[in-house]
Structure formats: structure tokens, C-alpha cells
Amino acid sequence: MSRLPTNRTGQSFVEFALVIILLAIVLLSILLILGDDLRTFINDLLQTWFPQ
């Protein structure tokens, strides 16, 4: 019985790419949901640290 050739490097690359894509989707979703609140928080924080 013969074995099918395996390409572990290609498999690892595909898995890595899928994880990166999933993380990007999650990050973009969070930014879309919290966008305005996050912008307000960062502006308030910067105004506290660097008042004009």
C-alpha cells in the first residue's frame, strides 16, 4: 500500500493564514462595535495625559 505524499509546510502555512484571517475579522468586528466609544476613550485619555 502506498502513502500519499504529505506537505507539512504548506499545511502549516494555510493554518497560520487562517488564524491570521480569523484574528483580523475579530479585531475589525470589535473596532466596528466599539468604534465611537473607543475614539472617545482615547481622546479623553490623551487630553488627560497631554492637556493644552
C-alpha positions as CSV (number, residue, x, y, z in Angstrom):
1,M,0.0,0.0,0.0
2,S,1.5,3.4,-0.9
3,R,1.2,6.5,1.1
4,L,0.1,9.8,-0.2
5,P,2.8,12.5,-0.1
6,T,2.3,15.0,2.7
7,N,3.2,18.6,2.6
8,R,3.5,19.7,6.2
9,T,5.0,23.1,5.3
10,G,2.0,24.0,3.1
11,Q,-0.4,22.8,5.7
12,S,1.3,24.9,8.4
13,F,1.2,28.0,6.2
14,V,-2.5,27.5,5.5
15,E,-3.3,27.0,9.2
16,F,-1.3,30.1,10.1
17,A,-3.0,32.2,7.4
18,L,-6.5,31.0,8.6
19,V,-5.6,32.1,12.2
20,I,-4.4,35.5,11.0
21,I,-7.6,36.0,8.9
22,L,-9.8,35.0,11.9
23,L,-8.0,37.4,14.2
24,A,-8.3,40.2,11.6
25,I,-12.1,39.5,11.4
26,V,-12.5,39.5,15.2
27,L,-10.4,42.7,15.5
28,L,-12.4,44.5,12.8
29,S,-15.7,43.4,14.4
30,I,-14.6,44.8,17.8
31,L,-13.5,48.1,16.2
32,L,-16.8,48.4,14.4
33,I,-18.8,47.7,17.5
34,L,-16.7,49.9,19.9
35,G,-15.5,52.5,17.3
36,D,-17.1,55.7,18.7
37,D,-16.7,54.7,22.3
38,L,-13.1,53.7,21.8
39,R,-12.3,57.0,20.0
40,T,-13.9,59.0,22.9
41,F,-11.9,57.0,25.4
42,I,-8.6,57.6,23.6
43,N,-9.3,61.3,23.2
44,D,-10.1,61.7,26.9
45,L,-7.0,59.7,27.8
46,L,-4.8,61.9,25.6
47,Q,-6.4,65.1,26.9
48,T,-5.6,63.9,30.5
49,W,-2.0,63.0,29.7
50,F,-1.3,66.0,27.5
51,P,-3.5,68.9,28.4
52,Q,-3.4,72.0,26.3
